[in-house]
Amino acid sequence: MIILEGTSDLPVGVGLRAMLHVPGKEVREATAVKDRLHQHSLAPILNEGFLVVGVGKADLEDGTLIEICGEAT
């Protein structure tokens, strides 16, 4: 699960295309699913969470960029 500051209009619960740009390696494609974070109901939503399927912590190095592009094909 990755947590991002800010919000987007990406749909919740839908498979989204994610491109992983790891420094010094080929760009890898994965699927990300936006999930609702548990927040106080009166607080504004300031962050979003995405589950990136098939990617472990060991796959991510310092400087990795994860680009969430839209619905997966």
PDB file with SEQRES, HELIX, SHEET and CRYST1 records, atoms N, CA, C and O in Angstrom:
SEQRES   1 A   73  MET ILE ILE LEU GLU GLY THR SER ASP LEU PRO VAL GLY          
SEQRES   2 A   73  VAL GLY LEU ARG ALA MET LEU HIS VAL PRO GLY LYS GLU          
SEQRES   3 A   73  VAL ARG GLU ALA THR ALA VAL LYS ASP ARG LEU HIS GLN          
SEQRES   4 A   73  HIS SER LEU ALA PRO ILE LEU ASN GLU GLY PHE LEU VAL          
SEQRES   5 A   73  VAL GLY VAL GLY LYS ALA ASP LEU GLU ASP GLY THR LEU          
SEQRES   6 A   73  ILE GLU ILE CYS GLY GLU ALA THR                              
HELIX    1 AA1 LYS A   57  ASP A   59  5                                   3    
SHEET    1 AA1 5 ILE A   2  GLU A   5  0                                        
SHEET    2 AA1 5 ASN A  47  VAL A  53 -1                                        
SHEET    3 AA1 5 ARG A  28  ASP A  35 -1                                        
SHEET    4 AA1 5 GLY A  15  HIS A  21 -1                                        
SHEET    5 AA1 5 LEU A  65  GLU A  71 -1                                        
CRYST1    1.000    1.000    1.000  90.00  90.00  90.00 P 1           1          
ATOM      1  N   MET A   1       0.857  -1.173   0.000  1.00  0.00           N  
ATOM      2  CA  MET A   1       0.000   0.000   0.000  1.00  0.00           C  
ATOM      3  C   MET A   1       0.896   1.227   0.000  1.00  0.00           C  
ATOM      4  O   MET A   1       1.841   1.325   0.782  1.00  0.00           O  
ATOM      5  N   ILE A   2       0.586   2.152  -0.883  1.00  0.00           N  
ATOM      6  CA  ILE A   2       1.281   3.432  -0.877  1.00  0.00           C  
ATOM      7  C   ILE A   2       0.257   4.520  -0.554  1.00  0.00           C  
ATOM      8  O   ILE A   2      -0.903   4.437  -0.958  1.00  0.00           O  
ATOM      9  N   ILE A   3       0.695   5.517   0.162  1.00  0.00           N  
ATOM     10  CA  ILE A   3      -0.160   6.636   0.550  1.00  0.00           C  
ATOM     11  C   ILE A   3       0.387   7.882  -0.136  1.00  0.00           C  
ATOM     12  O   ILE A   3       1.582   8.166  -0.067  1.00  0.00           O  
ATOM     13  N   LEU A   4      -0.491   8.615  -0.790  1.00  0.00           N  
ATOM     14  CA  LEU A   4      -0.096   9.825  -1.501  1.00  0.00           C  
ATOM     15  C   LEU A   4      -0.796  11.036  -0.909  1.00  0.00           C  
ATOM     16  O   LEU A   4      -1.963  10.970  -0.523  1.00  0.00           O  
ATOM     17  N   GLU A   5      -0.069  12.138  -0.843  1.00  0.00           N  
ATOM     18  CA  GLU A   5      -0.687  13.385  -0.419  1.00  0.00           C  
ATOM     19  C   GLU A   5      -1.572  13.901  -1.544  1.00  0.00           C  
ATOM     20  O   GLU A   5      -1.240  13.765  -2.722  1.00  0.00           O  
ATOM     21  N   GLY A   6      -2.686  14.484  -1.175  1.00  0.00           N  
ATOM     22  CA  GLY A   6      -3.587  15.052  -2.165  1.00  0.00           C  
ATOM     23  C   GLY A   6      -4.652  14.061  -2.603  1.00  0.00           C  
ATOM     24  O   GLY A   6      -4.700  12.926  -2.128  1.00  0.00           O  
ATOM     25  N   THR A   7      -5.493  14.503  -3.505  1.00  0.00           N  
ATOM     26  CA  THR A   7      -6.587  13.669  -3.989  1.00  0.00           C  
ATOM     27  C   THR A   7      -6.630  13.715  -5.515  1.00  0.00           C  
ATOM     28  O   THR A   7      -6.040  14.592  -6.146  1.00  0.00           O  
ATOM     29  N   SER A   8      -7.338  12.754  -6.083  1.00  0.00           N  
ATOM     30  CA  SER A   8      -7.499  12.689  -7.536  1.00  0.00           C  
ATOM     31  C   SER A   8      -8.930  12.271  -7.841  1.00  0.00           C  
ATOM     32  O   SER A   8      -9.712  11.973  -6.938  1.00  0.00           O  
ATOM     33  N   ASP A   9      -9.254  12.253  -9.114  1.00  0.00           N  
ATOM     34  CA  ASP A   9     -10.577  11.799  -9.527  1.00  0.00           C  
ATOM     35  C   ASP A   9     -10.540  10.352 -10.010  1.00  0.00           C  
ATOM     36  O   ASP A   9     -11.494   9.894 -10.639  1.00  0.00           O  
ATOM     37  N   LEU A  10      -9.459   9.624  -9.728  1.00  0.00           N  
ATOM     38  CA  LEU A  10      -9.365   8.214 -10.107  1.00  0.00           C  
ATOM     39  C   LEU A  10     -10.412   7.408  -9.341  1.00  0.00           C  
ATOM     40  O   LEU A  10     -10.679   7.694  -8.174  1.00  0.00           O  
ATOM     41  N   PRO A  11     -11.004   6.406  -9.985  1.00  0.00           N  
ATOM     42  CA  PRO A  11     -12.065   5.631  -9.332  1.00  0.00           C  
ATOM     43  C   PRO A  11     -11.543   4.714  -8.226  1.00  0.00           C  
ATOM     44  O   PRO A  11     -10.412   4.234  -8.287  1.00  0.00           O  
ATOM     45  N   VAL A  12     -12.368   4.481  -7.230  1.00  0.00           N  
ATOM     46  CA  VAL A  12     -12.049   3.587  -6.115  1.00  0.00           C  
ATOM     47  C   VAL A  12     -12.415   2.157  -6.503  1.00  0.00           C  
ATOM     48  O   VAL A  12     -13.469   1.917  -7.093  1.00  0.00           O  
ATOM     49  N   GLY A  13     -11.538   1.207  -6.169  1.00  0.00           N  
ATOM     50  CA  GLY A  13     -11.850  -0.205  -6.357  1.00  0.00           C  
ATOM     51  C   GLY A  13     -11.720  -0.719  -7.781  1.00  0.00           C  
ATOM     52  O   GLY A  13     -12.169  -1.825  -8.082  1.00  0.00           O  
ATOM     53  N   VAL A  14     -11.118   0.062  -8.655  1.00  0.00           N  
ATOM     54  CA  VAL A  14     -10.952  -0.320 -10.058  1.00  0.00           C  
ATOM     55  C   VAL A  14      -9.468  -0.544 -10.325  1.00  0.00           C  
ATOM     56  O   VAL A  14      -8.629   0.200  -9.818  1.00  0.00           O  
ATOM     57  N   GLY A  15      -9.139  -1.564 -11.120  1.00  0.00           N  
ATOM     58  CA  GLY A  15      -7.748  -1.796 -11.482  1.00  0.00           C  
ATOM     59  C   GLY A  15      -7.220  -0.660 -12.340  1.00  0.00           C  
ATOM     60  O   GLY A  15      -7.786  -0.353 -13.390  1.00  0.00           O  
ATOM     61  N   LEU A  16      -6.142  -0.040 -11.899  1.00  0.00           N  
ATOM     62  CA  LEU A  16      -5.537   1.090 -12.601  1.00  0.00           C  
ATOM     63  C   LEU A  16      -4.137   0.705 -13.072  1.00  0.00           C  
ATOM     64  O   LEU A  16      -3.437  -0.045 -12.392  1.00  0.00           O  
ATOM     65  N   ARG A  17      -3.734   1.210 -14.216  1.00  0.00           N  
ATOM     66  CA  ARG A  17      -2.408   0.934 -14.760  1.00  0.00           C  
ATOM     67  C   ARG A  17      -1.380   1.767 -13.991  1.00  0.00           C  
ATOM     68  O   ARG A  17      -1.513   2.986 -13.884  1.00  0.00           O  
ATOM     69  N   ALA A  18      -0.362   1.102 -13.463  1.00  0.00           N  
ATOM     70  CA  ALA A  18       0.702   1.774 -12.731  1.00  0.00           C  
ATOM     71  C   ALA A  18       2.031   1.448 -13.394  1.00  0.00           C  
ATOM     72  O   ALA A  18       2.327   0.284 -13.667  1.00  0.00           O  
ATOM     73  N   MET A  19       2.827   2.471 -13.651  1.00  0.00           N  
ATOM     74  CA  MET A  19       4.148   2.300 -14.245  1.00  0.00           C  
ATOM     75  C   MET A  19       5.183   2.591 -13.159  1.00  0.00           C  
ATOM     76  O   MET A  19       5.182   3.668 -12.562  1.00  0.00           O  
ATOM     77  N   LEU A  20       6.063   1.627 -12.908  1.00  0.00           N  
ATOM     78  CA  LEU A  20       7.098   1.781 -11.896  1.00  0.00           C  
ATOM     79  C   LEU A  20       8.408   2.124 -12.579  1.00  0.00           C  
ATOM     80  O   LEU A  20       8.941   1.338 -13.363  1.00  0.00           O  
ATOM     81  N   HIS A  21       8.913   3.291 -12.276  1.00  0.00           N  
ATOM     82  CA  HIS A  21      10.178   3.763 -12.835  1.00  0.00           C  
ATOM     83  C   HIS A  21      11.230   3.640 -11.732  1.00  0.00           C  
ATOM     84  O   HIS A  21      11.375   4.538 -10.903  1.00  0.00           O  
ATOM     85  N   VAL A  22      11.961   2.526 -11.727  1.00  0.00           N  
ATOM     86  CA  VAL A  22      13.005   2.285 -10.737  1.00  0.00           C  
ATOM     87  C   VAL A  22      14.323   2.725 -11.355  1.00  0.00           C  
ATOM     88  O   VAL A  22      14.653   2.288 -12.457  1.00  0.00           O  
ATOM     89  N   PRO A  23      15.085   3.580 -10.678  1.00  0.00           N  
ATOM     90  CA  PRO A  23      16.345   4.063 -11.246  1.00  0.00           C  
ATOM     91  C   PRO A  23      17.255   2.913 -11.691  1.00  0.00           C  
ATOM     92  O   PRO A  23      17.506   1.975 -10.933  1.00  0.00           O  
ATOM     93  N   GLY A  24      17.745   3.003 -12.933  1.00  0.00           N  
ATOM     94  CA  GLY A  24      18.678   2.017 -13.455  1.00  0.00           C  
ATOM     95  C   GLY A  24      18.045   0.717 -13.926  1.00  0.00           C  
ATOM     96  O   GLY A  24      18.766  -0.212 -14.288  1.00  0.00           O  
ATOM     97  N   LYS A  25      16.720   0.623 -13.931  1.00  0.00           N  
ATOM     98  CA  LYS A  25      16.039  -0.598 -14.362  1.00  0.00           C  
ATOM     99  C   LYS A  25      14.983  -0.258 -15.405  1.00  0.00           C  
ATOM    100  O   LYS A  25      14.611   0.903 -15.576  1.00  0.00           O  
ATOM    101  N   GLU A  26      14.500  -1.299 -16.107  1.00  0.00           N  
ATOM    102  CA  GLU A  26      13.429  -1.095 -17.076  1.00  0.00           C  
ATOM    103  C   GLU A  26      12.155  -0.666 -16.364  1.00  0.00           C  
ATOM    104  O   GLU A  26      11.931  -1.006 -15.202  1.00  0.00           O  
ATOM    105  N   VAL A  27      11.327   0.084 -17.077  1.00  0.00           N  
ATOM    106  CA  VAL A  27      10.022   0.477 -16.542  1.00  0.00           C  
ATOM    107  C   VAL A  27       9.173  -0.786 -16.439  1.00  0.00           C  
ATOM    108  O   VAL A  27       9.110  -1.585 -17.373  1.00  0.00           O  
ATOM    109  N   ARG A  28       8.529  -0.953 -15.302  1.00  0.00           N  
ATOM    110  CA  ARG A  28       7.711  -2.143 -15.036  1.00  0.00           C  
ATOM    111  C   ARG A  28       6.259  -1.724 -14.893  1.00  0.00           C  
ATOM    112  O   ARG A  28       5.957  -0.708 -14.267  1.00  0.00           O  
ATOM    113  N   GLU A  29       5.361  -2.508 -15.475  1.00  0.00           N  
ATOM    114  CA  GLU A  29       3.934  -2.213 -15.367  1.00  0.00           C  
ATOM    115  C   GLU A  29       3.309  -3.080 -14.283  1.00  0.00           C  
ATOM    116  O   GLU A  29       3.644  -4.257 -14.148  1.00  0.00           O  
ATOM    117  N   ALA A  30       2.410  -2.499 -13.522  1.00  0.00           N  
ATOM    118  CA  ALA A  30       1.695  -3.216 -12.464  1.00  0.00           C  
ATOM    119  C   ALA A  30       0.259  -2.694 -12.425  1.00  0.00           C  
ATOM    120  O   ALA A  30      -0.111  -1.796 -13.182  1.00  0.00           O  
ATOM    121  N   THR A  31      -0.522  -3.261 -11.549  1.00  0.00           N  
ATOM    122  CA  THR A  31      -1.892  -2.806 -11.352  1.00  0.00           C  
ATOM    123  C   THR A  31      -2.011  -2.191  -9.962  1.00  0.00           C  
ATOM    124  O   THR A  31      -1.549  -2.767  -8.977  1.00  0.00           O  
ATOM    125  N   ALA A  32      -2.629  -1.028  -9.892  1.00  0.00           N  
ATOM    126  CA  ALA A  32      -2.880  -0.351  -8.622  1.00  0.00           C  
ATOM    127  C   ALA A  32      -4.387  -0.239  -8.425  1.00  0.00           C  
ATOM    128  O   ALA A  32      -5.132  -0.029  -9.383  1.00  0.00           O  
ATOM    129  N   VAL A  33      -4.825  -0.378  -7.195  1.00  0.00           N  
ATOM    130  CA  VAL A  33      -6.245  -0.248  -6.861  1.00  0.00           C  
ATOM    131  C   VAL A  33      -6.369   0.821  -5.776  1.00  0.00           C  
ATOM    132  O   VAL A  33      -5.798   0.694  -4.693  1.00  0.00           O  
ATOM    133  N   LYS A  34      -7.120   1.865  -6.083  1.00  0.00           N  
ATOM    134  CA  LYS A  34      -7.341   2.938  -5.103  1.00  0.00           C  
ATOM    135  C   LYS A  34      -8.282   2.432  -4.026  1.00  0.00           C  
ATOM    136  O   LYS A  34      -9.302   1.808  -4.319  1.00  0.00           O  
ATOM    137  N   ASP A  35      -7.932   2.707  -2.775  1.00  0.00           N  
ATOM    138  CA  ASP A  35      -8.727   2.250  -1.643  1.00  0.00           C  
ATOM    139  C   ASP A  35      -9.092   3.457  -0.786  1.00  0.00           C  
ATOM    140  O   ASP A  35      -8.382   4.462  -0.765  1.00  0.00           O  
ATOM    141  N   ARG A  36     -10.182   3.339  -0.103  1.00  0.00           N  
ATOM    142  CA  ARG A  36     -10.589   4.413   0.814  1.00  0.00           C  
ATOM    143  C   ARG A  36      -9.809   4.271   2.120  1.00  0.00           C  
ATOM    144  O   ARG A  36      -9.766   3.195   2.717  1.00  0.00           O  
ATOM    145  N   LEU A  37      -9.200   5.359   2.548  1.00  0.00           N  
ATOM    146  CA  LEU A  37      -8.491   5.351   3.816  1.00  0.00           C  
ATOM    147  C   LEU A  37      -9.484   5.642   4.931  1.00  0.00           C  
ATOM    148  O   LEU A  37     -10.433   6.403   4.741  1.00  0.00           O  
ATOM    149  N   HIS A  38      -9.270   5.047   6.071  1.00  0.00           N  
ATOM    150  CA  HIS A  38     -10.150   5.278   7.224  1.00  0.00           C  
ATOM    151  C   HIS A  38      -9.762   6.597   7.870  1.00  0.00           C  
ATOM    152  O   HIS A  38      -8.692   6.721   8.466  1.00  0.00           O  
ATOM    153  N   GLN A  39     -10.634   7.566   7.745  1.00  0.00           N  
ATOM    154  CA  GLN A  39     -10.396   8.883   8.323  1.00  0.00           C  
ATOM    155  C   GLN A  39     -11.639   9.303   9.096  1.00  0.00           C  
ATOM    156  O   GLN A  39     -12.722   8.748   8.908  1.00  0.00           O  
ATOM    157  N   HIS A  40     -11.465  10.278   9.956  1.00  0.00           N  
ATOM    158  CA  HIS A  40     -12.618  10.802  10.688  1.00  0.00           C  
ATOM    159  C   HIS A  40     -13.607  11.380   9.678  1.00  0.00           C  
ATOM    160  O   HIS A  40     -13.210  12.073   8.741  1.00  0.00           O  
ATOM    161  N   SER A  41     -14.878  11.097   9.868  1.00  0.00           N  
ATOM    162  CA  SER A  41     -15.897  11.494   8.892  1.00  0.00           C  
ATOM    163  C   SER A  41     -16.001  13.004   8.718  1.00  0.00           C  
ATOM    164  O   SER A  41     -16.427  13.461   7.657  1.00  0.00           O  
ATOM    165  N   LEU A  42     -15.633  13.780   9.709  1.00  0.00           N  
ATOM    166  CA  LEU A  42     -15.744  15.232   9.602  1.00  0.00           C  
ATOM    167  C   LEU A  42     -14.494  15.876   9.013  1.00  0.00           C  
ATOM    168  O   LEU A  42     -14.524  17.043   8.622  1.00  0.00           O  
ATOM    169  N   ALA A  43     -13.400  15.128   8.947  1.00  0.00           N  
ATOM    170  CA  ALA A  43     -12.151  15.677   8.437  1.00  0.00           C  
ATOM    171  C   ALA A  43     -12.127  15.621   6.909  1.00  0.00           C  
ATOM    172  O   ALA A  43     -12.618  14.659   6.318  1.00  0.00           O  
ATOM    173  N   PRO A  44     -11.566  16.634   6.273  1.00  0.00           N  
ATOM    174  CA  PRO A  44     -11.455  16.583   4.809  1.00  0.00           C  
ATOM    175  C   PRO A  44     -10.457  15.502   4.388  1.00  0.00           C  
ATOM    176  O   PRO A  44      -9.515  15.200   5.121  1.00  0.00           O  
ATOM    177  N   ILE A  45     -10.668  14.928   3.214  1.00  0.00           N  
ATOM    178  CA  ILE A  45      -9.762  13.894   2.715  1.00  0.00           C  
ATOM    179  C   ILE A  45      -8.534  14.580   2.130  1.00  0.00           C  
ATOM    180  O   ILE A  45      -8.635  15.352   1.176  1.00  0.00           O  
ATOM    181  N   LEU A  46      -7.366  14.288   2.717  1.00  0.00           N  
ATOM    182  CA  LEU A  46      -6.131  14.929   2.286  1.00  0.00           C  
ATOM    183  C   LEU A  46      -5.162  13.944   1.631  1.00  0.00           C  
ATOM    184  O   LEU A  46      -4.200  14.362   0.987  1.00  0.00           O  
ATOM    185  N   ASN A  47      -5.405  12.644   1.790  1.00  0.00           N  
ATOM    186  CA  ASN A  47      -4.504  11.616   1.278  1.00  0.00           C  
ATOM    187  C   ASN A  47      -5.306  10.530   0.580  1.00  0.00           C  
ATOM    188  O   ASN A  47      -6.497  10.356   0.840  1.00  0.00           O  
ATOM    189  N   GLU A  48      -4.637   9.797  -0.315  1.00  0.00           N  
ATOM    190  CA  GLU A  48      -5.235   8.650  -0.976  1.00  0.00           C  
ATOM    191  C   GLU A  48      -4.312   7.450  -0.802  1.00  0.00           C  
ATOM    192  O   GLU A  48      -3.097   7.597  -0.670  1.00  0.00           O  
ATOM    193  N   GLY A  49      -4.908   6.263  -0.804  1.00  0.00           N  
ATOM    194  CA  GLY A  49      -4.133   5.040  -0.695  1.00  0.00           C  
ATOM    195  C   GLY A  49      -4.338   4.164  -1.920  1.00  0.00           C  
ATOM    196  O   GLY A  49      -5.449   4.052  -2.439  1.00  0.00           O  
ATOM    197  N   PHE A  50      -3.260   3.546  -2.374  1.00  0.00           N  
ATOM    198  CA  PHE A  50      -3.304   2.648  -3.523  1.00  0.00           C  
ATOM    199  C   PHE A  50      -2.593   1.351  -3.156  1.00  0.00           C  
ATOM    200  O   PHE A  50      -1.483   1.371  -2.624  1.00  0.00           O  
ATOM    201  N   LEU A  51      -3.239   0.227  -3.443  1.00  0.00           N  
ATOM    202  CA  LEU A  51      -2.610  -1.078  -3.303  1.00  0.00           C  
ATOM    203  C   LEU A  51      -2.000  -1.395  -4.661  1.00  0.00           C  
ATOM    204  O   LEU A  51      -2.715  -1.485  -5.660  1.00  0.00           O  
ATOM    205  N   VAL A  52      -0.672  -1.566  -4.703  1.00  0.00           N  
ATOM    206  CA  VAL A  52       0.014  -1.891  -5.948  1.00  0.00           C  
ATOM    207  C   VAL A  52       0.238  -3.398  -5.943  1.00  0.00           C  
ATOM    208  O   VAL A  52       1.069  -3.911  -5.194  1.00  0.00           O  
ATOM    209  N   VAL A  53      -0.508  -4.096  -6.782  1.00  0.00           N  
ATOM    210  CA  VAL A  53      -0.544  -5.555  -6.801  1.00  0.00           C  
ATOM    211  C   VAL A  53       0.742  -6.115  -7.404  1.00  0.00           C  
ATOM    212  O   VAL A  53       1.187  -5.679  -8.465  1.00  0.00           O  
ATOM    213  N   GLY A  54       1.334  -7.094  -6.706  1.00  0.00           N  
ATOM    214  CA  GLY A  54       2.510  -7.780  -7.217  1.00  0.00           C  
ATOM    215  C   GLY A  54       3.818  -7.044  -7.029  1.00  0.00           C  
ATOM    216  O   GLY A  54       4.836  -7.438  -7.597  1.00  0.00           O  
ATOM    217  N   VAL A  55       3.809  -5.990  -6.247  1.00  0.00           N  
ATOM    218  CA  VAL A  55       5.026  -5.222  -5.998  1.00  0.00           C  
ATOM    219  C   VAL A  55       5.294  -5.239  -4.503  1.00  0.00           C  
ATOM    220  O   VAL A  55       4.444  -4.845  -3.704  1.00  0.00           O  
ATOM    221  N   GLY A  56       6.476  -5.697  -4.132  1.00  0.00           N  
ATOM    222  CA  GLY A  56       6.862  -5.735  -2.726  1.00  0.00           C  
ATOM    223  C   GLY A  56       7.780  -4.581  -2.379  1.00  0.00           C  
ATOM    224  O   GLY A  56       8.293  -3.889  -3.259  1.00  0.00           O  
ATOM    225  N   LYS A  57       7.975  -4.388  -1.118  1.00  0.00           N  
ATOM    226  CA  LYS A  57       8.840  -3.314  -0.634  1.00  0.00           C  
ATOM    227  C   LYS A  57      10.251  -3.443  -1.208  1.00  0.00           C  
ATOM    228  O   LYS A  57      10.900  -2.438  -1.500  1.00  0.00           O  
ATOM    229  N   ALA A  58      10.724  -4.682  -1.368  1.00  0.00           N  
ATOM    230  CA  ALA A  58      12.068  -4.926  -1.894  1.00  0.00           C  
ATOM    231  C   ALA A  58      12.198  -4.500  -3.360  1.00  0.00           C  
ATOM    232  O   ALA A  58      13.308  -4.269  -3.838  1.00  0.00           O  
ATOM    233  N   ASP A  59      11.069  -4.393  -4.081  1.00  0.00           N  
ATOM    234  CA  ASP A  59      11.088  -3.977  -5.488  1.00  0.00           C  
ATOM    235  C   ASP A  59      11.279  -2.475  -5.644  1.00  0.00           C  
ATOM    236  O   ASP A  59      11.596  -1.999  -6.734  1.00  0.00           O  
ATOM    237  N   LEU A  60      11.090  -1.740  -4.581  1.00  0.00           N  
ATOM    238  CA  LEU A  60      11.152  -0.280  -4.631  1.00  0.00           C  
ATOM    239  C   LEU A  60      12.455   0.206  -4.015  1.00  0.00           C  
ATOM    240  O   LEU A  60      12.799  -0.162  -2.892  1.00  0.00           O  
ATOM    241  N   GLU A  61      13.167   1.025  -4.749  1.00  0.00           N  
ATOM    242  CA  GLU A  61      14.423   1.595  -4.279  1.00  0.00           C  
ATOM    243  C   GLU A  61      14.244   3.099  -4.111  1.00  0.00           C  
ATOM    244  O   GLU A  61      13.264   3.670  -4.589  1.00  0.00           O  
ATOM    245  N   ASP A  62      15.186   3.733  -3.436  1.00  0.00           N  
ATOM    246  CA  ASP A  62      15.143   5.191  -3.328  1.00  0.00           C  
ATOM    247  C   ASP A  62      15.089   5.792  -4.718  1.00  0.00           C  
ATOM    248  O   ASP A  62      15.830   5.373  -5.607  1.00  0.00           O  
ATOM    249  N   GLY A  63      14.235   6.753  -4.910  1.00  0.00           N  
ATOM    250  CA  GLY A  63      14.110   7.422  -6.190  1.00  0.00           C  
ATOM    251  C   GLY A  63      13.096   6.795  -7.127  1.00  0.00           C  
ATOM    252  O   GLY A  63      12.924   7.268  -8.250  1.00  0.00           O  
ATOM    253  N   THR A  64      12.411   5.727  -6.686  1.00  0.00           N  
ATOM    254  CA  THR A  64      11.403   5.091  -7.533  1.00  0.00           C  
ATOM    255  C   THR A  64      10.213   6.025  -7.723  1.00  0.00           C  
ATOM    256  O   THR A  64       9.733   6.635  -6.768  1.00  0.00           O  
ATOM    257  N   LEU A  65       9.745   6.130  -8.952  1.00  0.00           N  
ATOM    258  CA  LEU A  65       8.565   6.922  -9.287  1.00  0.00           C  
ATOM    259  C   LEU A  65       7.465   5.958  -9.692  1.00  0.00           C  
ATOM    260  O   LEU A  65       7.675   5.098 -10.548  1.00  0.00           O  
ATOM    261  N   ILE A  66       6.288   6.095  -9.080  1.00  0.00           N  
ATOM    262  CA  ILE A  66       5.135   5.282  -9.446  1.00  0.00           C  
ATOM    263  C   ILE A  66       4.125   6.195 -10.113  1.00  0.00           C  
ATOM    264  O   ILE A  66       3.603   7.121  -9.491  1.00  0.00           O  
ATOM    265  N   GLU A  67       3.854   5.930 -11.378  1.00  0.00           N  
ATOM    266  CA  GLU A  67       2.951   6.742 -12.174  1.00  0.00           C  
ATOM    267  C   GLU A  67       1.646   5.962 -12.360  1.00  0.00           C  
ATOM    268  O   GLU A  67       1.650   4.884 -12.956  1.00  0.00           O  
ATOM    269  N   ILE A  68       0.552   6.490 -11.863  1.00  0.00           N  
ATOM    270  CA  ILE A  68      -0.741   5.832 -11.991  1.00  0.00           C  
ATOM    271  C   ILE A  68      -1.458   6.512 -13.155  1.00  0.00           C  
ATOM    272  O   ILE A  68      -1.790   7.696 -13.106  1.00  0.00           O  
ATOM    273  N   CYS A  69      -1.686   5.713 -14.213  1.00  0.00           N  
ATOM    274  CA  CYS A  69      -2.082   6.261 -15.512  1.00  0.00           C  
ATOM    275  C   CYS A  69      -3.569   6.219 -15.806  1.00  0.00           C  
ATOM    276  O   CYS A  69      -4.029   6.979 -16.658  1.00  0.00           O  
ATOM    277  N   GLY A  70      -4.323   5.393 -15.165  1.00  0.00           N  
ATOM    278  CA  GLY A  70      -5.733   5.245 -15.487  1.00  0.00           C  
ATOM    279  C   GLY A  70      -6.106   3.777 -15.500  1.00  0.00           C  
ATOM    280  O   GLY A  70      -5.333   2.936 -15.042  1.00  0.00           O  
ATOM    281  N   GLU A  71      -7.266   3.465 -16.013  1.00  0.00           N  
ATOM    282  CA  GLU A  71      -7.769   2.082 -15.950  1.00  0.00           C  
ATOM    283  C   GLU A  71      -6.864   1.125 -16.694  1.00  0.00           C  
ATOM    284  O   GLU A  71      -6.386   1.418 -17.790  1.00  0.00           O  
ATOM    285  N   ALA A  72      -6.632  -0.044 -16.069  1.00  0.00           N  
ATOM    286  CA  ALA A  72      -5.809  -1.098 -16.667  1.00  0.00           C  
ATOM    287  C   ALA A  72      -6.550  -1.719 -17.835  1.00  0.00           C  
ATOM    288  O   ALA A  72      -7.781  -1.743 -17.859  1.00  0.00           O  
ATOM    289  N   THR A  73      -5.806  -2.215 -18.793  1.00  0.00           N  
ATOM    290  CA  THR A  73      -6.428  -2.854 -19.957  1.00  0.00           C  
ATOM    291  C   THR A  73      -6.422  -4.344 -19.828  1.00  0.00           C  
ATOM    292  O   THR A  73      -6.907  -5.042 -20.719  1.00  0.00           O  
TER     293      THR A  73                                                      
END                                                                             
